Amino acid sequence: MTDAVHPAITDPAVRAHLARLAAQVGTIPSGATDAEGDDSARVAELRANPSWVRLPDDEIVESIDMDADGLALRLYRPRAGHRGTLVFAHGGGWVAGTLDNNDALCRALAAVTGTQVLSADYRLAPEYPFPAGLDDLDRALRFAASGADGLVDPALLGVAGHSAGGNLAAALALRSREGRAPGIRCQVLLCPVLDAPDPDRPSYRAHTENLPLTARGMQWYWRLYVQDAGDSAARSADAGVDAVRAVSSVPVGAASVGAAPVGPAPVEAAPLRAPDLAGSAPAVIVAASVDPLSDEAEEYADRLTASGAPVEFVRREGVPHLFLVFPSTPARDEVLAQIAPAVRRAFA
């Protein structure tokens, strides 16, 4: 192997994949996030990712392009039948990504759970900062609740997302809980961002280099997405959130399981800071152990459990952020198979 691969990455197939990448480019690609230089150039580099492709349909899953008043969507339908629909947000740090960058993950999620996956091509920062992406995912959920031109059962809906998309899904689940978005049966959060970057969290301190996502990279993404917490909270208030509740100022690292960390950040950008999670939809949460985000995922799972929500929490050891989108590794398929029963129960 190569010394460029973080020693905590012990999954053999994932480690081999990262070693190949390191051999090609000289380092583990944490993207432009850790580089110095102009933000616009770094964003452009991220958006030009050549690995984002749409796979051909096969005998298991078909895909259908759709449009909701200008919002591009893609519906993944298991050919053998389905029950329920997950409205899905792709990853990319809120600043990059299209319907293609999580195409393979959406297909696999649909196939293993027997649900439809409706992926949304939401607006990106920094051109469209918080809460634009969240509002677009809200639009997608409302389109699904309308029946999506007859292709979706509006009584069987959930939200899902990967990485930054997991953040949008968790925030939309909070809106749904409060009656400000259509009702959902579950929330599927895959390696999600759930709080503002906290350099004091152990998972942030441990993951600073030689990784697909580093602590520094997460801080850069957040700065571009949440450009002004106060103004953003006020915009959220226009959607029906009380401005006082929209920004949490609870101290970071609150000790008790039932307490929200924080301060100050918009709750809809940092769902972990919600003062109360009672009444939340059942959750499926996946964390990668070698990831700055792993601690907050576990904290959110603990807080949801303490609030009374059913939670399926899976922490995959020896893998980094983005492992669910790596090619030719069994880790993704094993984790998806592990969470599939909980998703199917939510739509039973």
Order of alpha helices (4+ residues) and beta strands (2+ residues): alpha-alpha-beta-beta-beta-alpha-beta-alpha-beta-alpha-beta-alpha-alpha-alpha-alpha-beta-beta-beta-alpha-beta-alpha
